[in-house]
Amino acid sequence: KTSSGGTVLGLLKSTKTRWFRLEGGELRYYESEDARPSTLRGTVNLLNVTVSSISSSHAIQLQLHSEGGRLIKLEAPTAKLALEWHNALSETCLLLAKSPSDKSPTATASS
């Protein structure tokens, strides 16, 4: 997957390819596909985040909107993969919103 829009999940000014793992209420992004701890580039806490999808002629984007106004854009290579990620991220955000005292939902997904 590719992250952009400020970039590395909104942190830089360019587009970077990253691999993602959804785990324990966090979206973790890695520099390489093997997702070893040494390639971890950052995490995004999904508490109070909303997910939306944008489709264009050349890309399928997911947008994560944080309560603090941060916008994170993720691009999926296929519509099917974008839908899977949208559903997993939305479900995780919903679980976190329903149980703020327990920030570790059991739903996980990885690329």
Secondary structure, 3 states (H helix, E strand, C coil): CEEECCCHHHCCCCCEECEEEEECCEEEEECCCCCCHHHEEEEEECCCEEEEEEECCCCEEEEEEECCCCEEEEEECCHHHHHHHHHHHHHHHHHHHHCCCCCCCCCCEEC
